């Protein structure tokens, strides 16, 4: 994380160099004073530490009735990684820490800038809602169980709102890549979401919010039960709505 934060010095796109965009470090409140000091000392940007609560689950998702999650991260709550995905898909756009911001640039601990960028942390130009890098396909097709055929095509794209409005995927090129990857490889394309730039108004729009809610907050709870990842779900979001 220190390296990631220090590399922010390469970003030259702040509208006011005297008041740079702040860094938000989301955590469950388990950072030590030493860790906080190290983080703050790693950048000349203002740093805040908003909290997230990964002990709260969606209404209707009853832990006692669920099978134990198959994917585990050492020294982490069994559902910790699943809740992290849920946060990046849905929770972040509802978090009060974003109230005064219109654009969100996400970097993870494995992100690092190595050269000067003249426009980040803003978009290169107006009229763009999302930027990330196409990364290939879901590794071994592991975490896409029941996503494409069952949830998206037979479920979401058959719901009353979708059919009533005669809606269709808005980005044909991305949708074609999804269909082609699924047909040929039984896998799905992904973005490299350890770095992404997103316009908050797009993610909070009614149509995208409904989609996100269906992914994480409602049956069949695909993120919590099947570990559908944010990288593949972002690709769907852009294919369907961008």
C-alpha positions in Angstrom: 0.0 0.0 0.0 2.9 2.4 0.7 4.2 1.9 -2.8 0.7 2.5 -4.3 0.3 5.7 -2.3 3.8 7.1 -3.0 3.2 6.5 -6.7 0.2 9.0 -6.6 2.9 11.7 -7.0 2.9 10.9 -10.7 -0.7 12.1 -11.0 -0.9 15.6 -12.3 -4.5 16.0 -13.2 -5.9 17.7 -10.0 -7.8 20.8 -10.8 -6.2 22.6 -7.9 -2.6 21.6 -7.1 -2.9 23.2 -3.7 -6.0 21.2 -2.8 -5.5 17.7 -4.2 -8.1 15.0 -4.3 -8.0 13.1 -1.0 -7.3 9.4 -0.5 -10.0 7.3 1.2 -8.8 4.1 2.9 -11.8 1.9 3.5 -11.4 -0.5 6.3 -13.3 -2.4 9.0 -11.6 -0.2 11.7 -8.8 -2.7 12.3 -5.9 -0.5 11.3 -3.3 0.0 14.0 -2.0 3.5 14.9 1.3 2.5 13.3 -0.4 1.5 10.1 -2.4 4.7 10.0 0.7 6.8 10.5 2.6 4.9 7.7 -0.3 5.4 5.3 -0.7 9.1 6.0 3.1 9.6 5.7 3.2 7.9 2.3 1.4 10.7 0.3 1.0 14.4 0.3 -2.7 14.1 -0.3 -5.3 14.4 2.5 -6.2 10.9 3.9 -9.4 9.8 5.5 -10.3 6.4 6.9 -14.1 5.7 6.3 -15.4 2.4 7.9 -17.2 -0.5 6.4 -19.2 -3.2 8.2 -18.7 -6.6 6.7 -20.8 -8.3 9.5 -24.1 -7.1 7.9 -25.7 -9.2 5.2 -28.6 -8.5 2.8 -32.1 -9.1 4.1 -33.1 -12.7 3.2 -29.5 -14.0 3.2 -29.5 -16.2 6.4 -26.0 -17.4 7.3 -27.3 -20.3 9.3 -29.0 -21.7 6.2 -26.1 -21.2 3.8 -23.3 -23.6 3.0 -19.9 -22.5 4.2 -18.1 -20.4 1.5 -15.6 -22.4 -0.6 -13.2 -19.5 -1.2 -11.2 -18.6 1.9 -8.5 -16.0 2.5 -6.1 -16.8 5.4 -6.7 -14.8 8.6 -9.9 -13.3 7.2 -13.5 -13.8 8.1 -15.0 -16.6 5.9 -17.2 -14.1 4.1 -14.6 -11.3 4.1 -13.6 -11.6 0.5 -17.2 -12.0 -0.6 -18.2 -8.9 1.3 -15.4 -7.0 -0.2 -16.7 -7.8 -3.7 -20.2 -6.8 -2.6 -18.8 -3.5 -1.3 -17.1 -2.7 -4.7 -20.2 -3.6 -6.6 -22.9 -2.0 -4.5 -21.8 -0.7 -1.1 -19.3 2.0 -2.2 -21.9 3.9 -4.2 -24.1 4.2 -1.1 -21.3 5.1 1.3 -21.6 8.5 2.9 -17.8 9.1 2.4 -18.5 9.7 -1.3 -21.1 12.3 -0.7 -19.0 15.2 -2.0 -17.3 13.5 -4.8 -18.3 13.0 -8.5 -15.5 10.7 -9.6 -13.9 7.8 -7.9 -10.5 6.4 -8.8 -9.9 3.0 -7.3 -6.4 1.6 -6.6 -5.7 -1.6 -4.7 -2.5 -2.6 -2.9 -1.2 -4.2 -6.1 -1.6 -1.0 -8.1 1.3 1.4 -8.9 1.9 4.3 -11.2 5.3 4.4 -12.8 5.2 7.5 -15.0 3.6 10.9 -15.0 -0.1 11.1 -16.0 -1.4 14.5 -17.0 -5.2 14.0 -16.2 -5.6 11.4 -13.4 -7.4 11.3 -11.0 -9.9 12.9 -13.4 -11.1 11.5 -16.8 -9.1 12.4 -19.9 -12.2 14.2 -21.3 -15.8 14.9 -20.6 -18.5 12.3 -21.6 -16.7 9.3 -20.1 -18.3 7.4 -17.3 -15.8 4.5 -16.8 -12.2 3.6 -17.5 -10.4 0.4 -16.8 -8.3 -2.1 -18.8 -9.6 -5.2 -20.5 -7.7 -8.0 -18.8 -8.7 -11.2 -20.6 -11.1 -13.8 -19.2 -12.0 -15.1 -15.8 -9.3 -17.4 -14.6 -10.3 -21.0 -15.4 -13.9 -19.9 -15.4 -14.0 -20.7 -11.7 -16.2 -18.0 -10.2 -19.0 -17.5 -12.8 -21.3 -20.4 -11.8 -24.9 -19.7 -12.9 -24.0 -16.1 -14.0 -24.3 -15.8 -17.7 -27.1 -18.2 -18.8 -29.1 -18.5 -15.6 -28.9 -15.1 -14.0 -28.3 -12.6 -16.8 -30.0 -14.1 -19.9 -32.8 -16.2 -18.3 -33.2 -14.0 -15.3 -32.4 -10.4 -15.5 -32.9 -9.9 -19.2 -36.4 -11.5 -18.8 -37.6 -9.4 -16.0 -40.7 -7.1 -16.3 -38.7 -3.8 -16.5 -36.3 -5.1 -19.2 -39.0 -6.6 -21.4 -41.5 -3.8 -21.0 -38.9 -1.2 -22.1 -37.6 -3.5 -24.9 -34.2 -2.9 -23.5 -31.0 -4.3 -25.1 -27.3 -4.2 -24.2 -26.0 -0.7 -24.9 -22.5 -1.6 -25.8 -22.7 -4.2 -28.6 -19.0 -4.7 -28.9 -18.6 -5.6 -25.2 -21.7 -7.7 -25.2 -20.5 -9.6 -28.3 -17.2 -10.3 -26.5 -19.2 -11.7 -23.5 -21.2 -14.0 -25.8 -18.2 -15.1 -27.8 -16.0 -15.8 -24.7 -18.8 -17.8 -23.2 -19.6 -19.8 -26.3 -15.9 -20.6 -27.1 -14.3 -20.9 -23.7 -17.2 -21.2 -21.2 -15.5 -18.2 -19.5 -16.2 -14.5 -19.3 -14.2 -11.3 -20.0 -13.0 -9.2 -17.1 -11.6 -5.7 -16.4 -8.5 -5.1 -14.3 -10.4 -3.5 -11.5 -7.4 -3.0 -9.2 -7.4 0.3 -11.1 -10.5 1.9 -12.4 -12.0 5.4 -12.8 -15.7 5.7 -12.4 -18.3 8.5 -12.6 -20.5 8.2 -9.5 -23.6 9.5 -11.1 -23.5 6.7 -13.6 -23.2 4.0 -10.9 -26.0 5.7 -8.9 -28.4 6.0 -11.8 -31.6 4.2 -11.4 -31.0 1.5 -14.0 -27.5 0.6 -12.8 -28.5 0.7 -9.2 -31.3 -1.8 -9.9 -28.7 -4.1 -11.6 -26.3 -3.9 -8.7 -29.0 -4.5 -6.2 -30.0 -7.7 -8.1 -26.4 -8.9 -8.1 -25.7 -8.5 -4.4 -28.8 -7.7 -2.3 -31.5 -10.0 -3.7 -32.0 -13.7 -4.6 -30.1 -15.6 -5.9 -27.3 -13.6 -4.0 -24.8 -14.6 -6.7 -21.9 -12.7 -5.2 -22.3 -14.2 -1.7 -23.1 -17.7 -2.9 -20.9 -18.1 -6.0 -18.3 -15.4 -5.5 -19.0 -13.6 -8.7 -16.2 -11.1 -8.9 -16.3 -7.4 -9.4 -14.0 -7.6 -12.4 -16.5 -9.7 -14.4 -19.5 -7.8 -13.1 -18.0 -4.5 -14.1 -17.6 -5.9 -17.6 -21.3 -6.8 -17.7 -22.3 -3.4 -16.3 -20.5 -1.6 -19.1 -21.8 -4.0 -21.8 -25.4 -3.6 -20.6 -25.7 0.1 -19.7 -22.8 2.1 -21.1 
